[in-house]
Amino acid sequence: MRVTPPLLEMQGICMEFPGVRALDNVDLVLHKGEIHAIVGENGAGKSTLIKVLAGAYRPTAGRIKIDGSEVRFTGPRHGLASGIGVVYQERALVPSLTAVDNILLGQEPARFGVLDQKAMKARAREALDMIGASVNMDVPVAELSAGDQQLVEIAKIALMGPKIMVLDEPTAALSDHEIESLFKLLRRFREQGMGILYISHHLNEIFELADTVTVLRNGKVAGHGPIQDFTTADVIRLMIDRDLSSQYVKEPVEVGPEVLRTEGLTCRRIGIYDVSIIARAGEIVGLGGLMGSGRSELASLLFGAVRPDSGRVYVDGREVTPKSVRQAIKAGIYLVPEKRREFGLVPVESILSNITLPFLRDFSPWGIVGTKAEHEPVEKLMRELRVKARKATDPVATLSGGNQQKVVVAKWLTTKSGRVFIFDEPTQGIDVGAKTEVYQMMLNLAKAGAAIILISSDLRELVAMSDRVYVMREGRVAGEVGGEHLDGEAVLSFAMGGV
């Protein structure tokens, strides 16, 4: 009896960079009609493994087989030609071009040297029909929703007829409805015999979708097997070698005097109405609510990014109602934004430049940057926060999501004047190990006497880390939960109008 070989075999894959072994003897097997999840902390080697498979990196050692035959990739085009399509976390679309142009980019049909627009549209429609998608093909993709943009990327890959599809954090920017649609599509691909490699930090997705899981830790395979052989706690232990109970870092902190108070804060154009909250020294105060309830909008008001119509903000008993970001920073109100790459970092600049940016005058009073006075405190912070980088002058774009988040926090720690720290979805898109470190940072700031505002859509995180939670609904505070009454059911009840 003839045994069909696996669709993909990666055997003994090693990948070394100067001073770093990113992959160490990694084995991975993918079968036809299988969804195989790859999980691990930031820096575990997931992205490197995918780049080796896609042909972007040549491995230091090891072999890759497709349908039983060994292949040696000389570049990404070779990977595509071998039937491997990758949908990366960072969109690989040209925002100003339409869905048609993006889907056919690099493989446009032409007649007599001129692009055949009619044929292009027909092929793009064929690609979208192939995945059961309906997308506006005539507008720039920048105007499409995150879910539709992702469908355009998948359609582009599907048009190439891949045997293997790789998706890297595909749900990071999607709504619940879009996630459900994506899962239906991936299950259909599985039924058609495609092999799918699925990378995600969301373990609930892994257990809902995957047939098999491989766990990476420090560039090595820490565990693998059928998904039904694992629990969530098993996977987390393999990822970080720590027990599930250590995921949330919360200790009793002595609560001090009032630090932040808002009275009747209102801004109609962003949908905030009559918000009054209090946060004391040493407290972690949560902001709960459903999507669109006004939590991030309130954060933008407190940080001075938007001017209020009415209401007051007090810090340490002094009115500071900020009318600009500069005024908020001067008052000691600091924000770690939800979209860290867009609003919290300058990706092309160095770690050093990003950390010193808000208080650059303190480091270079004569306008001279890059001095010893600038380097020393930054390097000290990098050690304290365990930022994984070779040196402070490395571009921040080269860091993992968790380490980028540490840099966003670090820039507010170069001064001792911080009184209110607002963390907006601080653990979104980072792995379990990095989450624990973010929790520890918040706790350390609370111990130092600051007031912490935590905005989180992760209900378990919100309840576990907060001393009290204000629940928002339709731009207003719908209720407050604390003490023995603080649990997920109470928060959801206020958020959904059940109280």
One Martini backbone bead per residue (centre of mass of N, CA, C, O) as a GRO file, in nm:
protein
  499
    1MET     BB    1   0.094   0.038   0.025
    2ARG     BB    2   0.060   0.367  -0.051
    3VAL     BB    3   0.207   0.654   0.094
    4THR     BB    4   0.129   0.971   0.147
    5PRO     BB    5   0.290   1.241   0.158
    6PRO     BB    6   0.345   1.517   0.286
    7LEU     BB    7   0.309   1.834   0.193
    8LEU     BB    8   0.500   1.920   0.448
    9GLU     BB    9   0.862   1.937   0.524
   10MET     BB   10   1.049   2.029   0.815
   11GLN     BB   11   1.405   1.966   0.866
   12GLY     BB   12   1.628   2.086   1.080
   13ILE     BB   13   1.587   2.391   1.122
   14CYS     BB   14   1.828   2.654   1.075
   15MET     BB   15   1.890   2.998   1.210
   16GLU     BB   16   2.145   3.243   1.159
   17PHE     BB   17   2.268   3.520   1.325
   18PRO     BB   18   2.448   3.751   1.455
   19GLY     BB   19   2.450   3.604   1.774
   20VAL     BB   20   2.191   3.430   1.657
   21ARG     BB   21   1.954   3.161   1.721
   22ALA     BB   22   1.640   3.142   1.585
   23LEU     BB   23   1.685   2.839   1.484
   24ASP     BB   24   1.660   2.491   1.639
   25ASN     BB   25   1.581   2.216   1.501
   26VAL     BB   26   1.317   2.235   1.315
   27ASP     BB   27   1.003   2.064   1.306
   28LEU     BB   28   0.755   2.022   1.031
   29VAL     BB   29   0.412   1.907   0.964
   30LEU     BB   30   0.200   1.905   0.664
   31HIS     BB   31  -0.123   1.838   0.561
   32LYS     BB   32  -0.373   1.774   0.383
   33GLY     BB   33  -0.641   1.924   0.517
   34GLU     BB   34  -0.481   2.128   0.724
   35ILE     BB   35  -0.469   2.297   1.043
   36HIS     BB   36  -0.167   2.461   1.150
   37ALA     BB   37  -0.046   2.569   1.444
   38ILE     BB   38   0.159   2.855   1.548
   39VAL     BB   39   0.325   2.901   1.860
   40GLY     BB   40   0.453   3.188   2.054
   41GLU     BB   41   0.656   3.397   2.149
   42ASN     BB   42   0.820   3.661   2.118
   43GLY     BB   43   1.108   3.530   1.959
   44ALA     BB   44   1.059   3.211   1.895
   45GLY     BB   45   1.042   3.190   1.543
   46LYS     BB   46   0.795   3.222   1.355
   47SER     BB   47   0.877   3.432   1.135
   48THR     BB   48   1.134   3.289   1.046
   49LEU     BB   49   1.004   3.026   0.950
   50ILE     BB   50   0.826   3.160   0.731
   51LYS     BB   51   1.064   3.288   0.569
   52VAL     BB   52   1.187   3.021   0.495
   53LEU     BB   53   0.939   2.902   0.348
   54ALA     BB   54   0.912   3.160   0.143
   55GLY     BB   55   1.235   3.244   0.069
   56ALA     BB   56   1.362   3.492   0.233
   57TYR     BB   57   1.527   3.262   0.373
   58ARG     BB   58   1.827   3.090   0.429
   59PRO     BB   59   1.912   2.820   0.574
   60THR     BB   60   2.171   2.689   0.755
   61ALA     BB   61   1.981   2.433   0.806
   62GLY     BB   62   1.814   2.190   0.634
   63ARG     BB   63   1.484   2.072   0.514
   64ILE     BB   64   1.257   2.090   0.226
   65LYS     BB   65   0.932   1.942   0.163
   66ILE     BB   66   0.721   1.880  -0.130
   67ASP     BB   67   0.562   1.605  -0.185
   68GLY     BB   68   0.862   1.461  -0.111
   69SER     BB   69   1.025   1.702  -0.236
   70GLU     BB   70   1.303   1.870  -0.256
   71VAL     BB   71   1.371   2.216  -0.171
   72ARG     BB   72   1.535   2.526  -0.302
   73PHE     BB   73   1.536   2.847  -0.214
   74THR     BB   74   1.613   3.179  -0.372
   75GLY     BB   75   1.317   3.298  -0.317
   76PRO     BB   76   0.993   3.408  -0.310
   77ARG     BB   77   0.923   3.313  -0.600
   78HIS     BB   78   0.985   3.017  -0.546
   79GLY     BB   79   0.773   2.976  -0.330
   80LEU     BB   80   0.530   3.043  -0.511
   81ALA     BB   81   0.595   2.827  -0.733
   82SER     BB   82   0.556   2.593  -0.495
   83GLY     BB   83   0.275   2.686  -0.336
   84ILE     BB   84   0.340   2.949  -0.145
   85GLY     BB   85   0.126   3.145   0.065
   86VAL     BB   86   0.142   3.479   0.217
   87VAL     BB   87  -0.022   3.634   0.502
   88TYR     BB   88   0.054   3.910   0.648
   89GLN     BB   89   0.013   4.122   0.904
   90GLU     BB   90   0.131   4.320   0.719
   91ARG     BB   91   0.025   4.482   0.471
   92ALA     BB   92   0.063   4.403   0.099
   93LEU     BB   93  -0.055   4.682   0.000
   94VAL     BB   94  -0.172   4.935  -0.222
   95PRO     BB   95  -0.366   5.188  -0.115
   96SER     BB   96  -0.414   5.351  -0.403
   97LEU     BB   97  -0.519   5.090  -0.505
   98THR     BB   98  -0.711   4.864  -0.621
   99ALA     BB   99  -0.819   4.549  -0.601
  100VAL     BB  100  -0.744   4.473  -0.885
  101ASP     BB  101  -0.448   4.575  -0.882
  102ASN     BB  102  -0.358   4.402  -0.637
  103ILE     BB  103  -0.430   4.115  -0.736
  104LEU     BB  104  -0.257   4.166  -1.027
  105LEU     BB  105   0.013   4.223  -0.921
  106GLY     BB  106   0.253   4.102  -1.158
  107GLN     BB  107  -0.018   3.963  -1.344
  108GLU     BB  108  -0.094   4.133  -1.588
  109PRO     BB  109  -0.293   4.166  -1.846
  110ALA     BB  110  -0.207   4.202  -2.203
  111ARG     BB  111  -0.231   4.422  -2.502
  112PHE     BB  112   0.009   4.540  -2.683
  113GLY     BB  113   0.134   4.659  -2.397
  114VAL     BB  114  -0.158   4.680  -2.269
  115LEU     BB  115  -0.372   4.699  -2.033
  116ASP     BB  116  -0.639   4.471  -1.955
  117GLN     BB  117  -0.905   4.575  -1.786
  118LYS     BB  118  -1.120   4.360  -1.838
  119ALA     BB  119  -0.945   4.113  -1.762
  120MET     BB  120  -0.870   4.205  -1.480
  121LYS     BB  121  -1.156   4.212  -1.360
  122ALA     BB  122  -1.223   3.915  -1.418
  123ARG     BB  123  -0.992   3.791  -1.247
  124ALA     BB  124  -1.064   3.926  -0.981
  125ARG     BB  125  -1.347   3.806  -0.963
  126GLU     BB  126  -1.252   3.513  -0.967
  127ALA     BB  127  -1.089   3.531  -0.702
  128LEU     BB  128  -1.328   3.618  -0.518
  129ASP     BB  129  -1.513   3.377  -0.587
  130MET     BB  130  -1.318   3.156  -0.483
  131ILE     BB  131  -1.369   3.289  -0.170
  132GLY     BB  132  -1.655   3.427  -0.137
  133ALA     BB  133  -1.626   3.738  -0.223
  134SER     BB  134  -1.735   4.089  -0.154
  135VAL     BB  135  -1.581   4.362  -0.328
  136ASN     BB  136  -1.482   4.672  -0.387
  137MET     BB  137  -1.300   4.728  -0.697
  138ASP     BB  138  -1.306   5.072  -0.747
  139VAL     BB  139  -1.146   5.130  -0.487
  140PRO     BB  140  -0.933   5.205  -0.274
  141VAL     BB  141  -0.814   5.000  -0.021
  142ALA     BB  142  -0.812   5.227   0.200
  143GLU     BB  143  -1.148   5.223   0.197
  144LEU     BB  144  -1.142   4.960   0.326
  145SER     BB  145  -1.179   4.728   0.529
  146ALA     BB  146  -0.993   4.509   0.700
  147GLY     BB  147  -1.142   4.259   0.593
  148ASP     BB  148  -1.130   4.332   0.286
  149GLN     BB  149  -0.825   4.353   0.266
  150GLN     BB  150  -0.775   4.056   0.336
  151LEU     BB  151  -0.934   3.937   0.097
  152VAL     BB  152  -0.748   4.052  -0.116
  153GLU     BB  153  -0.498   3.895  -0.027
  154ILE     BB  154  -0.621   3.611  -0.056
  155ALA     BB  155  -0.698   3.637  -0.357
  156LYS     BB  156  -0.412   3.674  -0.460
  157ILE     BB  157  -0.318   3.394  -0.365
  158ALA     BB  158  -0.545   3.214  -0.491
  159LEU     BB  159  -0.471   3.278  -0.794
  160MET     BB  160  -0.198   3.092  -0.762
  161GLY     BB  161  -0.263   2.810  -0.645
  162PRO     BB  162  -0.215   2.701  -0.358
  163LYS     BB  163  -0.116   2.451  -0.122
  164ILE     BB  164  -0.008   2.680   0.076
  165MET     BB  165  -0.123   2.864   0.365
  166VAL     BB  166  -0.018   3.167   0.529
  167LEU     BB  167  -0.112   3.303   0.856
  168ASP     BB  168  -0.042   3.620   1.019
  169GLU     BB  169  -0.236   3.746   1.231
  170PRO     BB  170  -0.540   3.779   1.084
  171THR     BB  171  -0.730   3.915   1.341
  172ALA     BB  172  -0.617   4.189   1.461
  173ALA     BB  173  -0.836   4.392   1.272
  174LEU     BB  174  -1.099   4.234   1.337
  175SER     BB  175  -1.408   4.155   1.356
  176ASP     BB  176  -1.620   3.918   1.455
  177HIS     BB  177  -1.751   3.880   1.175
  178GLU     BB  178  -1.483   3.859   1.014
  179ILE     BB  179  -1.375   3.613   1.163
  180GLU     BB  180  -1.602   3.419   1.089
  181SER     BB  181  -1.556   3.438   0.780
  182LEU     BB  182  -1.264   3.340   0.779
  183PHE     BB  183  -1.315   3.059   0.903
  184LYS     BB  184  -1.496   2.955   0.676
  185LEU     BB  185  -1.282   2.978   0.456
  186LEU     BB  186  -1.066   2.789   0.584
  187ARG     BB  187  -1.248   2.539   0.593
  188ARG     BB  188  -1.282   2.523   0.287
  189PHE     BB  189  -0.988   2.485   0.218
  190ARG     BB  190  -0.957   2.223   0.374
  191GLU     BB  191  -1.169   2.060   0.206
  192GLN     BB  192  -0.985   2.113  -0.066
  193GLY     BB  193  -0.671   2.037   0.055
  194MET     BB  194  -0.544   2.253   0.201
  195GLY     BB  195  -0.266   2.392   0.360
  196ILE     BB  196  -0.252   2.540   0.697
  197LEU     BB  197  -0.085   2.814   0.844
  198TYR     BB  198  -0.139   2.931   1.190
  199ILE     BB  199  -0.090   3.250   1.337
  200SER     BB  200  -0.141   3.308   1.699
  201HIS     BB  201  -0.227   3.465   2.018
  202HIS     BB  202  -0.513   3.333   2.003
  203LEU     BB  203  -0.611   3.053   2.163
  204ASN     BB  204  -0.913   3.031   2.091
  205GLU     BB  205  -0.861   3.001   1.786
  206ILE     BB  206  -0.692   2.746   1.788
  207PHE     BB  207  -0.918   2.560   1.923
  208GLU     BB  208  -1.135   2.618   1.694
  209LEU     BB  209  -0.948   2.555   1.416
  210ALA     BB  210  -0.736   2.348   1.478
  211ASP     BB  211  -0.566   2.029   1.445
  212THR     BB  212  -0.273   2.145   1.492
  213VAL     BB  213   0.029   2.191   1.705
  214THR     BB  214   0.305   2.427   1.739
  215VAL     BB  215   0.557   2.492   1.983
  216LEU     BB  216   0.756   2.774   2.046
  217ARG     BB  217   1.094   2.806   2.207
  218ASN     BB  218   1.373   2.958   2.149
  219GLY     BB  219   1.374   2.811   1.846
  220LYS     BB  220   1.208   2.565   1.955
  221VAL     BB  221   1.048   2.268   2.002
  222ALA     BB  222   0.817   2.218   2.274
  223GLY     BB  223   0.558   2.121   2.097
  224HIS     BB  224   0.336   1.859   1.953
  225GLY     BB  225   0.002   1.809   1.804
  226PRO     BB  226  -0.297   1.743   1.864
  227ILE     BB  227  -0.523   1.964   1.992
  228GLN     BB  228  -0.677   1.756   2.187
  229ASP     BB  229  -0.401   1.715   2.370
  230PHE     BB  230  -0.471   2.013   2.464
  231THR     BB  231  -0.448   2.289   2.666
  232THR     BB  232  -0.414   2.607   2.741
  233ALA     BB  233  -0.212   2.557   2.973
  234ASP     BB  234  -0.016   2.384   2.812
  235VAL     BB  235   0.067   2.593   2.600
  236ILE     BB  236   0.172   2.809   2.794
  237ARG     BB  237   0.389   2.637   2.928
  238LEU     BB  238   0.547   2.586   2.663
  239MET     BB  239   0.603   2.885   2.590
  240ILE     BB  240   0.706   2.992   2.912
  241ASP     BB  241   0.739   2.803   3.163
  242ARG     BB  242   0.459   2.885   3.296
  243ASP     BB  243   0.198   2.926   3.479
  244LEU     BB  244  -0.120   3.040   3.444
  245SER     BB  245  -0.128   3.198   3.725
  246SER     BB  246   0.107   3.408   3.609
  247GLN     BB  247  -0.029   3.593   3.395
  248TYR     BB  248  -0.131   3.766   3.637
  249VAL     BB  249  -0.003   4.071   3.782
  250LYS     BB  250  -0.118   4.094   4.123
  251GLU     BB  251  -0.099   4.329   4.389
  252PRO     BB  252  -0.115   4.473   4.675
  253VAL     BB  253  -0.186   4.828   4.700
  254GLU     BB  254  -0.149   5.118   4.840
  255VAL     BB  255  -0.388   5.358   4.875
  256GLY     BB  256  -0.408   5.685   4.798
  257PRO     BB  257  -0.460   5.967   4.688
  258GLU     BB  258  -0.591   6.167   4.475
  259VAL     BB  259  -0.513   6.222   4.124
  260LEU     BB  260  -0.778   6.174   3.948
  261ARG     BB  261  -1.027   6.405   3.801
  262THR     BB  262  -1.355   6.407   3.665
  263GLU     BB  263  -1.600   6.665   3.541
  264GLY     BB  264  -1.824   6.646   3.299
  265LEU     BB  265  -1.702   6.519   3.047
  266THR     BB  266  -1.733   6.674   2.714
  267CYS     BB  267  -1.765   6.542   2.359
  268ARG     BB  268  -1.965   6.529   2.090
  269ARG     BB  269  -1.782   6.455   1.834
  270ILE     BB  270  -1.689   6.174   2.013
  271GLY     BB  271  -1.912   6.073   2.227
  272ILE     BB  272  -1.892   6.243   2.511
  273TYR     BB  273  -2.076   6.220   2.840
  274ASP     BB  274  -2.053   6.310   3.153
  275VAL     BB  275  -1.758   6.238   3.278
  276SER     BB  276  -1.696   6.077   3.603
  277ILE     BB  277  -1.378   6.025   3.759
  278ILE     BB  278  -1.152   5.819   3.971
  279ALA     BB  279  -0.795   5.822   4.069
  280ARG     BB  280  -0.556   5.667   4.265
  281ALA     BB  281  -0.294   5.601   4.429
  282GLY     BB  282  -0.217   5.266   4.326
  283GLU     BB  283  -0.428   5.243   4.105
  284ILE     BB  284  -0.628   5.022   3.899
  285VAL     BB  285  -0.833   5.155   3.645
  286GLY     BB  286  -1.098   5.050   3.470
  287LEU     BB  287  -1.217   5.034   3.120
  288GLY     BB  288  -1.524   4.938   3.017
  289GLY     BB  289  -1.665   4.781   2.719
  290LEU     BB  290  -1.770   4.810   2.419
  291MET     BB  291  -1.750   4.865   2.110
  292GLY     BB  292  -1.788   5.215   2.100
  293SER     BB  293  -1.821   5.334   2.411
  294GLY     BB  294  -1.552   5.554   2.466
  295ARG     BB  295  -1.267   5.488   2.583
  296SER     BB  296  -1.059   5.608   2.375
  297GLU     BB  297  -1.189   5.888   2.371
  298LEU     BB  298  -1.127   5.954   2.665
  299ALA     BB  299  -0.822   5.932   2.638
  300SER     BB  300  -0.793   6.168   2.430
  301LEU     BB  301  -0.892   6.383   2.628
  302LEU     BB  302  -0.684   6.344   2.858
  303PHE     BB  303  -0.436   6.385   2.634
  304GLY     BB  304  -0.528   6.637   2.435
  305ALA     BB  305  -0.625   6.550   2.135
  306VAL     BB  306  -0.902   6.661   2.250
  307ARG     BB  307  -1.143   6.896   2.296
  308PRO     BB  308  -1.357   6.998   2.519
  309ASP     BB  309  -1.666   7.140   2.580
  310SER     BB  310  -1.674   7.022   2.880
  311GLY     BB  311  -1.528   7.027   3.178
  312ARG     BB  312  -1.297   6.860   3.413
  313VAL     BB  313  -0.942   6.833   3.505
  314TYR     BB  314  -0.765   6.663   3.770
  315VAL     BB  315  -0.435   6.695   3.933
  316ASP     BB  316  -0.374   6.692   4.249
  317GLY     BB  317  -0.620   6.923   4.269
  318ARG     BB  318  -0.549   7.042   3.984
  319GLU     BB  319  -0.634   7.219   3.722
  320VAL     BB  320  -0.570   7.079   3.364
  321THR     BB  321  -0.741   7.092   3.126
  322PRO     BB  322  -0.659   6.972   2.826
  323LYS     BB  323  -0.580   7.131   2.490
  324SER     BB  324  -0.321   6.944   2.475
  325VAL     BB  325  -0.061   6.733   2.475
  326ARG     BB  326   0.140   6.917   2.613
  327GLN     BB  327  -0.038   6.972   2.864
  328ALA     BB  328  -0.064   6.680   2.958
  329ILE     BB  329   0.235   6.622   3.000
  330LYS     BB  330   0.282   6.854   3.202
  331ALA     BB  331   0.060   6.712   3.405
  332GLY     BB  332   0.121   6.383   3.387
  333ILE     BB  333  -0.021   6.270   3.120
  334TYR     BB  334  -0.009   5.936   2.990
  335LEU     BB  335   0.009   5.750   2.671
  336VAL     BB  336  -0.077   5.414   2.566
  337PRO     BB  337  -0.160   5.325   2.269
  338GLU     BB  338  -0.321   5.110   2.070
  339LYS     BB  339  -0.163   5.234   1.812
  340ARG     BB  340   0.166   5.220   1.832
  341ARG     BB  341   0.275   5.261   1.534
  342GLU     BB  342   0.109   5.531   1.478
  343PHE     BB  343   0.117   5.690   1.793
  344GLY     BB  344   0.391   5.570   1.968
  345LEU     BB  345   0.578   5.564   1.705
  346VAL     BB  346   0.897   5.573   1.514
  347PRO     BB  347   0.995   5.319   1.325
  348VAL     BB  348   1.261   5.448   1.173
  349GLU     BB  349   1.361   5.491   1.443
  350SER     BB  350   1.516   5.465   1.722
  351ILE     BB  351   1.500   5.375   2.039
  352LEU     BB  352   1.627   5.628   2.151
  353SER     BB  353   1.448   5.841   2.005
  354ASN     BB  354   1.174   5.741   2.117
  355ILE     BB  355   1.232   5.771   2.427
  356THR     BB  356   1.329   6.093   2.412
  357LEU     BB  357   1.118   6.267   2.256
  358PRO     BB  358   0.926   6.410   2.480
  359PHE     BB  359   1.228   6.499   2.642
  360LEU     BB  360   1.470   6.622   2.469
  361ARG     BB  361   1.553   6.886   2.622
  362ASP     BB  362   1.668   6.733   2.873
  363PHE     BB  363   1.908   6.595   2.691
  364SER     BB  364   1.931   6.868   2.475
  365PRO     BB  365   1.972   7.190   2.548
  366TRP     BB  366   2.176   7.245   2.277
  367GLY     BB  367   2.078   7.037   2.038
  368ILE     BB  368   2.231   6.771   2.122
  369VAL     BB  369   2.251   6.448   2.005
  370GLY     BB  370   2.378   6.140   2.130
  371THR     BB  371   2.460   6.150   2.412
  372LYS     BB  372   2.541   6.029   2.714
  373ALA     BB  373   2.284   6.154   2.854
  374GLU     BB  374   2.098   5.980   2.659
  375HIS     BB  375   2.202   5.682   2.674
  376GLU     BB  376   2.206   5.587   2.974
  377PRO     BB  377   1.895   5.591   3.049
  378VAL     BB  378   1.808   5.407   2.817
  379GLU     BB  379   1.978   5.156   2.884
  380LYS     BB  380   1.855   5.121   3.164
  381LEU     BB  381   1.563   5.078   3.072
  382MET     BB  382   1.616   4.832   2.891
  383ARG     BB  383   1.703   4.653   3.126
  384GLU     BB  384   1.453   4.680   3.312
  385LEU     BB  385   1.245   4.596   3.060
  386ARG     BB  386   1.369   4.389   2.865
  387VAL     BB  387   1.481   4.481   2.590
  388LYS     BB  388   1.509   4.315   2.281
  389ALA     BB  389   1.834   4.422   2.191
  390ARG     BB  390   2.141   4.516   2.088
  391LYS     BB  391   2.071   4.835   2.059
  392ALA     BB  392   1.964   5.169   2.085
  393THR     BB  393   2.010   5.215   1.754
  394ASP     BB  394   1.790   5.049   1.679
  395PRO     BB  395   1.525   5.000   1.506
  396VAL     BB  396   1.199   4.971   1.615
  397ALA     BB  397   1.093   4.790   1.371
  398THR     BB  398   1.274   4.526   1.466
  399LEU     BB  399   1.075   4.472   1.678
  400SER     BB  400   0.866   4.334   1.865
  401GLY     BB  401   0.563   4.398   1.994
  402GLY     BB  402   0.647   4.382   2.297
  403ASN     BB  403   0.901   4.572   2.267
  404GLN     BB  404   0.751   4.817   2.160
  405GLN     BB  405   0.578   4.857   2.412
  406LYS     BB  406   0.817   4.918   2.601
  407VAL     BB  407   0.902   5.178   2.455
  408VAL     BB  408   0.643   5.338   2.504
  409VAL     BB  409   0.680   5.333   2.813
  410ALA     BB  410   0.977   5.437   2.845
  411LYS     BB  411   0.927   5.739   2.753
  412TRP     BB  412   0.773   5.792   3.044
  413LEU     BB  413   1.045   5.711   3.235
  414THR     BB  414   1.254   5.960   3.201
  415THR     BB  415   1.050   6.071   3.406
  416LYS     BB  416   0.901   6.165   3.737
  417SER     BB  417   0.609   6.320   3.643
  418GLY     BB  418   0.420   6.088   3.649
  419ARG     BB  419   0.060   6.032   3.736
  420VAL     BB  420  -0.085   5.936   3.458
  421PHE     BB  421  -0.155   5.609   3.318
  422ILE     BB  422  -0.254   5.516   2.990
  423PHE     BB  423  -0.383   5.194   2.891
  424ASP     BB  424  -0.445   5.098   2.553
  425GLU     BB  425  -0.443   4.795   2.480
  426PRO     BB  426  -0.144   4.672   2.581
  427THR     BB  427  -0.182   4.341   2.478
  428GLN     BB  428  -0.220   4.376   2.186
  429GLY     BB  429  -0.042   4.149   1.985
  430ILE     BB  430   0.080   3.990   2.229
  431ASP     BB  431   0.225   3.774   2.421
  432VAL     BB  432   0.215   3.620   2.722
  433GLY     BB  433   0.494   3.709   2.828
  434ALA     BB  434   0.463   4.016   2.760
  435LYS     BB  435   0.215   4.064   2.931
  436THR     BB  436   0.343   4.016   3.209
  437GLU     BB  437   0.538   4.263   3.179
  438VAL     BB  438   0.319   4.478   3.156
  439TYR     BB  439   0.189   4.427   3.430
  440GLN     BB  440   0.445   4.494   3.594
  441MET     BB  441   0.466   4.788   3.506
  442MET     BB  442   0.199   4.882   3.624
  443LEU     BB  443   0.258   4.799   3.916
  444ASN     BB  444   0.513   4.975   3.957
  445LEU     BB  445   0.369   5.246   3.913
  446ALA     BB  446   0.169   5.213   4.145
  447LYS     BB  447   0.385   5.184   4.372
  448ALA     BB  448   0.497   5.487   4.297
  449GLY     BB  449   0.196   5.659   4.287
  450ALA     BB  450   0.033   5.606   4.050
  451ALA     BB  451  -0.221   5.629   3.808
  452ILE     BB  452  -0.419   5.371   3.651
  453ILE     BB  453  -0.538   5.326   3.316
  454LEU     BB  454  -0.744   5.052   3.192
  455ILE     BB  455  -0.782   4.938   2.860
  456SER     BB  456  -1.000   4.650   2.790
  457SER     BB  457  -1.134   4.367   2.596
  458ASP     BB  458  -1.024   4.180   2.816
  459LEU     BB  459  -1.201   4.066   3.070
  460ARG     BB  460  -0.997   3.909   3.241
  461GLU     BB  461  -0.787   4.134   3.254
  462LEU     BB  462  -0.959   4.359   3.375
  463VAL     BB  463  -1.039   4.207   3.639
  464ALA     BB  464  -0.751   4.113   3.738
  465MET     BB  465  -0.605   4.420   3.730
  466SER     BB  466  -0.835   4.562   3.876
  467ASP     BB  467  -0.987   4.748   4.136
  468ARG     BB  468  -1.160   4.914   3.930
  469VAL     BB  469  -1.468   4.964   3.723
  470TYR     BB  470  -1.555   5.148   3.446
  471VAL     BB  471  -1.855   5.149   3.261
  472MET     BB  472  -1.918   5.186   2.919
  473ARG     BB  473  -2.198   5.359   2.736
  474GLU     BB  474  -2.243   5.566   2.491
  475GLY     BB  475  -2.023   5.777   2.639
  476ARG     BB  476  -2.092   5.662   2.927
  477VAL     BB  477  -2.130   5.600   3.259
  478ALA     BB  478  -2.295   5.302   3.368
  479GLY     BB  479  -2.070   5.200   3.585
  480GLU     BB  480  -1.946   5.055   3.901
  481VAL     BB  481  -1.680   4.818   3.988
  482GLY     BB  482  -1.594   4.648   4.304
  483GLY     BB  483  -1.440   4.426   4.469
  484GLU     BB  484  -1.652   4.156   4.520
  485HIS     BB  485  -1.817   4.261   4.248
  486LEU     BB  486  -1.575   4.197   4.060
  487ASP     BB  487  -1.688   4.086   3.744
  488GLY     BB  488  -1.778   3.989   3.433
  489GLU     BB  489  -2.085   4.002   3.469
  490ALA     BB  490  -2.105   4.295   3.572
  491VAL     BB  491  -1.971   4.435   3.334
  492LEU     BB  492  -2.161   4.327   3.108
  493SER     BB  493  -2.424   4.435   3.222
  494PHE     BB  494  -2.352   4.734   3.184
  495ALA     BB  495  -2.259   4.725   2.881
  496MET     BB  496  -2.561   4.589   2.791
  497GLY     BB  497  -2.800   4.707   2.983
  498GLY     BB  498  -2.878   4.511   3.250
  499VAL     BB  499  -2.896   4.762   3.487
   0.00000   0.00000   0.00000
